[in-house]
Amino acid sequence: MALNIDLEYYNKQFRGIPPEEIISWALQLSERRIVTTSFGKYSAVLLNTFSMEDPDINVVWCDTGYNLPETYEHASYLTNLLNLNLNTYVPKETKAFTEHRLGFPSVDQPEHAEFSEIVKLEPFRRALADFKPDIWFSNIRIRQTDLRTSKDILSYSKEGILKVSPFYYWTDEDLDGYLEQHNLPKNSTYFDPVKALESRECGIHLQ
């Protein structure tokens, strides 16, 4: 059963509140929770925060198979450094078979929808079916995409999962400061084959 939260009230209350306090509040709502990561540019910020707030939380990574070597190195480094409870979900098709059938379609090709479904959306739905979370922590932020700008710190997914984005109003400069303060790396070369452009939605947050 979905958590019944007054989004308008709490989003006003949480504006300007430290992310750690937002996380602490949300952790009291349910034991069924996940945090998603792409091991992207600022992934270390949210994951490091959870290593202190809820170190055993299930971390879900949908590995498309198209990540750059730097991202796999970043993922391995953070997993070991933060002792992450990492759960990796991969496509049911191999990369070679998908490319044999579809090639590597650009976002304006009709095959791109099926490509996105195979490499990211189906694995993510599998993760949701396995964990059945009431709460989904993510690192989406305002100004990233049109969809994300229409959200807030708290929102609901299409399936009624409470989505909590504690760093929603933080700027790149804020996150850079966090990384520097905690001596954490930034994955500056991150590339998402589904999004292609940083301003485009990857698909998971359309769920």
N, C-alpha and C positions, 0 to 999 in steps of 0.2 A: 504494500500500500504506500502510495506516494506521501512524502512528508508535506504537511500543510503549513507552509510558511508564508507570512505576509511579506511578499517581496518588496513592495513599495516602502513599507515601514523600515525593514532592516537595511535595504540599500541606502536609505537616507542616513540611518544610524551609523553604518559602516564606512561612509565616505570620510576618508582621512584617518581611519583607524589603522594601526599597524597590522600587517598581514598575519602576524603570529596570533593576535587576538581574535581575528576572524576565524582562523583555522581552529583555535581552541574552542570557540563557540560551536562551530560546526561539528567538531569531533564528539560533542556530547549528544548529538541528535540521533546517531545510529552507529552500530558496530559494522554495518555493511557499507563499506566505502572503498573507493579506489582513487588513485592519482594517475593521470595519464601523462606520458612524456613522448616527445619525438626525438629527444636528445638534440634538440635544435640549439639555436644561438644562445638563449638565456636559460636553458633547461636546468643548469646547476643551481639557479636561484631557488626555484620551487622545491627541487629535490633536496637541497641542503636544509631548507627550512623544515621539511618533513622529517629529515634525519634527526632533528631535535624535538619536533612536536609529536610525531607518531612514527617511530623508526621501523615498525613492523607492517606498516600499511602496504597493501598490494599495489605495486607500481606496474602499470600496463604500458607496454611498448608494442605498437603495431609496426613491425619491421617490414617494409615494402620489398626489401631485397635490392633496392636501388640507391641505398645510402652511399655516400662517398666514404672512402677509407678513413678520412678524418672523423666522420661521425661514429663509425664503429670503434675507433680508438677512444673517442670521447665517451661513448657508452660504457666501454670496459673500464675506463679510468674512474668515472663517477660511480659505477656499480661497486667497484672495490673500495674506493675512498669512503663512500657513504654507507657501505654494507646494505645496499638496496635489496628489498624483497622483490626482485624483478621477475615479471611474467611476460615473456615475449610471445607474440602471436604473429605468425607468418602466413602468407597466402597458401591455399591448398594446391595451386598450380605452381610449378617451378617457373622461375624467371625465363628460362629458355623456351618453355612451352608457350607461355603467355606472349612472348615476343614472336614466336613462330606463327601464332594465330593472329595477333593484333598489331605486331610491330611495336613501336614506341610512340603512340599517338600523341600529337599536340592537343592542346586544350580546345582547339576549334574543329577537331575531327570527331565524327560520330562515334568512333571506337573508344574515345577517351572515357565515356561514361562507364563502359564495361571494364576498361582498364582500372579505373578508380574503384569499382566494385570489387574486383579481384584482389588488388594489392593492398587495399586499406579498409574499405567499408565492411566487407564480409568478415575479415579477421577481428575487427572491432566489435561487431555484433556478437561474434563468438565469445569474446571476452566478457561482454555484458551478460550473456546467457550463463557463463560460468560463475561469475561473481554476484550477479543480481544486486548491484549496489543501490542503496538509497541516496548516496552522496557521491558525486564525481568532482574531484578537485582537478582544476586545469590551470594553465598559465596564459589563458587568452587575455588580451588587453585591448582597451579602447584604441582606436585609430589603426589597428592592424588591417582589418577588412571592413567592408560595409556591414556585414552581418555582425561582427564582433562589436562594432560601435553601437549597434542597436541593442546590445545586451547590457549587463551590469555585473556587479560583484556576485550577486545571486540571480540565477535564472533557472528555468526548467527545461530539460530536454523534451523531445517529442514523446518519449516514453515516461515522462513524469519524474525523471531522476533530478534531484536538486544539484545543480552545477554551481560550484563555488570557485570563484577566480579571485583569490585574495590580493593579487598584484595588479588588478584590473586597471587602476588609474596611475600606475607607475610609468614613468617615461624610460626611454633607453638609457638616459643619463642616470636615472635612479638605479636601474639594474646594473649598470656598469659600476656604480659606486658600491653596490652590494658585493659584486664579484671581487672587487679590489679589497674591500674590507675583510672578506672571508678567504682571500687568496684562492679563488676558484677560477677555472678556465671558461672561456667563451668559445663556442663552436661557430666561428665566423664563416666557415665554408659550407654551412648546412644548406642542402638542396632537397626539396620535396618534389618528386616527379609528378605528383597529382596536382599540386598547386602551380608549379613552374614559376610563378611570380609571387613575391611576398604579399602583394595586395590581394591575392586570390585565395578563396577559402579552400581548405584541403578536403572537406567533405565530412569528417568526423563530427565537426561542430554544427553540421546541419541535422544531425541525428536528434 
